[in-house]
Amino acid sequence: MADLVMPKLGLTMTEGLLAEWKVAPGDAYAAGDVLYVVETEKIANEIEAQAAGRIEAILVAEGETVPVGTPVARTGESAAPVERPAKAPARIVATPLARRLAAERGVDLADLTGSGPRGRIKAADIGQTPAPTAPIPATPAPIPATAPPAPAAGARAATARRVAASKRDVPHFYVQTEAEVTALSALRGQLNADARYPRVTVSHLLLKAIGNALAAMPEINRIWLDDRELALEGVDVGLVAETPDGLRIPVIRDVAARPLDAVAAEARDKVERARAGRLAPADVGGGAISLSNVGMHDVTALVPIISPPQSMILGVGAERAVFRPDADGNPALRREITLSLACDHRVIDGALAARFLASLAAAIQAPLGLLRPAP
């Protein structure tokens, strides 16, 4: 007899939601079979068997959130050879996010053909299915004076607990500046005029600027972990992505040393997979900083919350036209974005943060350096 336990899928993971069981009591399984799905505030993780066995008892039901290390099932040895019971035809293979979207939109998964491996239904397959139109009642239903609060879904609840703990436990402080983006916009326009290459977004350019600035100031590439300061060797940068199941932060690797097109390609791929609910554990975690760009929503500025164990997060607002005095004191039209850097005061002090933000603004205002690896 042995126990399957809630795994620790990241440095800061303390609990997980058991979203779906792929096996039932009495089922035999082989090494590599997916046994259950765990959702965190970051991703849904398929947990595979490390060796062959048989499920003796399920200890944690679907939908329950339990601490890391909690036994979720009891297993035993499987007699060999084991003939697997025939699967019931109602058995539909779908990701947890796809199941949630289907339930919300009233879509029958049995009517869909999955585009994933072995016909697995993904969130993107649900997105291609129009939501049914509800009939309009002859008499509008009365609106209750107060609606009961709906319980948060597992991943959203985990995110809520995480950001609340971050704001409570991490001593945030903020520095802010404006960066002139005329040259950055011109460079982006020139790059995107070449139809042979995928388009580059402002976020891609900002990722590269952050990576180069970090490489130039390794003393700020640090986090607070297990009550001590930890210096990071690689320059990885998280990118906050909006998904149907809330925010996710895939991490772009080795940003400083790689060319802009490679950074942009990885960012596009990981954001797409985040929105489809297909991030893998290797796609998240790591890095000292993340980027949260809300400029596409015409928001002037964003003061974000750090995602531990990272020590910084950069909020970026929309581009604005403003008049500033030139060298002669005459008004000159400029186009600027607001940069708001949230920092963990256990690791970073105000002077260090100010120097980093100034370095980042300088990289944005003279963007040709973004086309080269960091020195």
Order of alpha helices (4+ residues) and beta strands (2+ residues): beta-beta-beta-beta-beta-beta-beta-beta-alpha-alpha-alpha-beta-alpha-alpha-beta-beta-beta-beta-beta-beta-alpha-beta-beta-beta-beta-alpha
